[in-house]
Amino acid sequence: MSGNGTSASTVMLKGIIEQLAQDQNVPKQQAQELLTGMVERVTSHLKQGDRIRISGLGTLEVRKREARTGRNPATGETLQIAPSKKVAFRPAKELKEAI
């Protein structure tokens, strides 16, 4: 639930493709190829350790999480959590102001 008491809807890539195709007056297939190509390129750059900055939207980057000690909440047992990577998103000022 969002903060205003209404349930947020989930927009799938397919829906964005259809809207983009209609807005830009291009075939859906072309819009799909462009957006899926963008997703593939962004993924490829993130895998290489690059930071992706999209003006008006924000910045995506991979952050490393060090190994750490955790606790199983059910048993209280201490366990070692392996190092991992996560994708972090920092919204652009324009996006923050628009929301």
N, C-alpha and C positions, 0 to 999 in steps of 0.2 A: 504494500500500500504506500502511496505517496503521502506527503505531508498534508495535502489538502483534503484528505478523506476519500478520494476517488481512486479507483484501481487504475494503474498505468497499463497501457497496452504495449505489446511487444511488436515492433515492426521488423519484419524479416528482410533480408537482402533482396528477395524476389519483389517485395512491395516497393522498395526504393528503386529498383531497376525499372519497374513499370511506371512509377511516377516520373523518373528521370527521362525515360523514353518519350512519355507524353509531353513533358515540359519542354524538352529540347527538339521535339518533332523528329526523332530518329527511331529506326526499327528497334524493337525490344531486344533482338539478338545482338545488335551492335552495342546497346547499353549494357547488356549482360556481359559481353566480352570485355568491355572497358572496366566495369566494376570488379569482375572476378580477376582480371589482370592486375588491377590496383591492389586487391587483397593479396595476391600472390607476390607482388613486388614488395609490399610493406612487410610481409612475413619474411621474405628473403633478406631484406635489409636488417630486420630485427635479429635474425639468426646470425648475421655477420657482426652484430654488436653496434650497428648504426642507430642513431637517434632519428626519428621521423618527426618533422615539424610541419604541420598542415595549418597554414594561415587561417585564422578565424575559427579553427576547431581545437587544436591543441598539439601536444607533443607526446609521442609514444617512445618508450625506451625500455630496455631490458635491465632489470636490477638483480644483482646477486644477493641471495639470502645465505648467510653463513650457517654452518652447522651449529646446532644449539641443543640444550637440554630441555625437554618438555615433560609433561606429566599426563598420564592417561586419566581423564576425569572420572571414569567409572571405577577404576581400581586404585588410583592414587600412585600407581607405579611410575617411577622415573624412567624415561627413555630418551635415547639420542635421536634427534631429528636431523636427517641428512641435509647437506647444502642443496639449494635449489635456485632456480631462476624464476622471475615473475615479470610480467609485462606491466609497466606502470603508465598511467595516463595522467597528464597534467593539462587541464583545460586552458584554452586561451582566454585572455581577458574579454574578448568579444563574445565568446560563448557564455562565460560567467554572467556578463551583463545582460545577455539576451534571455537568460533563464531567470 
